[in-house]
């Protein structure tokens, strides 16, 4: 064989190897730890709300939304805190766009997100924060929850938030006990 006949084969082999290498890097990049910081991924690994209220561990509840820029901005820091404290603190994430959480949104008067609640092991609110918070503030509050001491930052000055107007629940005029009577408000 001549050099002119082997050159295209070598070139094609190199192109194939580069393509395989790039494909592998892309596939690994999609599954990289940086992608694990997305809100959806974090929510899937969060402690379920019902379990957090029954396992006698302190809890950090975050009310969030996927469109919330402040929530997205804090995701890597909260993921790091979760990795550090997960054995001692429940991390609960409640998406305000899910109507399932409307009673909690109303009960805790969530009117800006992210909205954080710090609950002791008896599920009693010890403090709250609205908006983007420095990681050190959240960490110090978590340490206090674990130590069962007063939170150093129980009511923080609001940080950057995303606008959120919780839906209001209208009276139900279709209540079968009303027998068709109109409810006056």
C-alpha positions in Angstrom: 0.0 0.0 0.0 1.1 3.5 -0.7 1.1 6.4 1.7 -1.6 8.1 -0.3 -4.0 5.2 0.4 -3.3 4.9 4.1 -3.6 8.7 4.9 -7.4 8.8 4.4 -7.8 5.7 6.6 -5.7 7.2 9.4 -7.6 10.5 9.1 -11.0 8.7 9.3 -9.8 6.7 12.4 -8.7 9.9 14.1 -12.0 11.6 13.4 -13.9 8.6 14.7 -11.8 8.5 17.9 -12.3 12.3 18.4 -16.0 11.9 17.9 -16.2 9.0 20.4 -14.2 11.1 22.9 -16.4 14.1 22.5 -19.5 12.0 22.8 -18.2 10.5 26.0 -17.4 13.9 27.5 -20.8 15.3 26.6 -22.5 12.3 28.2 -20.4 12.7 31.4 -21.1 16.4 31.4 -24.8 15.8 31.5 -24.4 13.7 34.6 -21.8 15.9 36.3 -22.2 16.9 39.9 -22.8 20.5 38.9 -26.0 19.5 37.3 -27.1 17.9 40.6 -27.5 21.4 42.0 -30.6 22.1 39.9 -33.7 22.7 42.0 -35.5 19.7 40.6 -32.7 17.4 41.4 -32.4 18.8 44.9 -36.1 18.5 45.4 -36.1 14.8 44.4 -33.4 14.1 47.1 -35.0 16.3 49.8 -36.6 14.9 52.9 -40.4 14.5 52.3 -42.4 17.0 54.3 -44.4 14.3 56.1 -41.2 12.5 57.2 -39.5 15.7 58.4 -42.4 16.3 60.8 -42.2 12.8 62.3 -38.5 11.9 62.5 -37.6 14.2 65.4 -34.7 16.0 63.6 -34.5 19.7 63.1 -35.6 20.9 59.7 -34.8 23.5 57.1 -37.8 24.1 54.8 -37.3 26.0 51.6 -40.3 27.3 49.7 -39.0 27.7 46.1 -40.0 27.8 42.4 -38.1 26.6 39.4 -38.3 30.0 37.8 -36.9 31.8 40.9 -33.5 33.3 40.1 -32.6 33.8 43.8 -33.6 30.1 44.4 -31.4 29.0 41.5 -28.5 31.2 42.7 -28.6 29.6 46.2 -28.9 26.0 45.0 -25.1 25.1 45.0 -24.7 26.5 48.5 -27.7 24.7 49.8 -26.5 21.5 48.2 -23.2 21.9 50.0 -24.9 22.5 53.3 -27.1 19.5 52.8 -24.0 17.4 52.2 -22.6 18.7 55.4 -25.7 18.4 57.6 -27.9 15.8 56.0 -27.3 13.3 58.9 -28.5 15.8 61.5 -31.0 18.1 59.7 -33.9 17.5 57.4 -33.8 19.5 54.1 -37.3 19.9 52.8 -38.2 21.7 49.5 -41.7 22.8 48.8 -42.5 24.1 45.3 -44.9 27.0 45.6 -46.2 26.3 42.1 -47.5 22.9 43.3 -51.1 23.4 44.6 -50.4 20.6 47.0 -48.4 23.0 49.2 -51.0 25.8 49.2 -52.0 25.1 52.8 -48.4 25.4 53.9 -47.8 28.5 51.8 -50.8 30.1 53.5 -50.0 28.8 57.0 -46.5 30.1 56.9 -47.4 33.3 55.1 -45.1 32.8 52.2 -45.1 36.0 50.1 -41.5 36.0 48.7 -39.2 33.2 47.6 -37.0 31.7 48.6 -38.6 31.5 52.0 -36.8 29.5 54.6 -38.2 28.1 57.9 -36.0 26.8 60.6 -37.9 24.2 62.7 -36.7 22.5 65.8 -36.9 18.7 66.4 -40.5 19.2 67.6 -41.4 20.9 64.3 -41.8 24.3 65.9 -40.7 27.4 63.9 -37.6 28.9 65.5 -36.9 31.5 62.8 -37.4 32.3 59.1 -35.6 34.1 56.3 -36.9 35.5 53.0 -34.7 35.9 50.0 -31.2 35.0 49.1 -29.1 34.3 52.2 -25.3 34.0 52.6 -24.2 30.4 53.2 -22.7 31.3 56.5 -26.0 32.6 57.9 -27.8 29.4 57.0 -25.0 27.3 58.4 -24.9 29.2 61.7 -28.7 28.8 62.0 -28.4 25.0 61.3 -25.7 24.7 63.9 -27.9 26.4 66.5 -30.9 24.1 65.5 -28.7 21.1 66.1 -27.4 22.4 69.4 -31.0 23.4 70.4 -29.9 26.9 71.1 -31.4 30.3 69.9 -30.8 30.9 66.3 -28.2 33.7 65.8 -30.1 34.9 62.7 -33.7 34.1 63.6 -35.2 36.9 61.5 -32.8 38.0 58.8 -33.1 41.1 56.7 -34.7 40.0 53.4 -32.2 39.3 50.7 -32.9 39.3 47.0 -36.3 37.5 46.3 -38.4 36.6 43.4 -41.9 38.1 43.3 -44.5 35.6 44.4 -48.2 36.2 45.0 -49.7 33.2 46.6 -53.0 32.1 45.1 -56.1 32.8 47.2 -58.6 30.2 47.8 -62.1 31.3 46.9 -65.1 30.1 49.0 -66.5 26.8 47.6 -70.1 27.5 46.5 -70.4 23.9 45.3 -70.3 22.5 48.9 -72.8 19.6 48.9 -73.9 20.7 52.4 -75.0 24.1 51.1 -77.8 22.5 49.0 -77.2 25.1 46.3 -77.4 28.1 48.6 -75.1 31.0 47.7 -72.4 31.8 50.2 -72.1 35.5 50.9 -68.7 37.0 51.5 
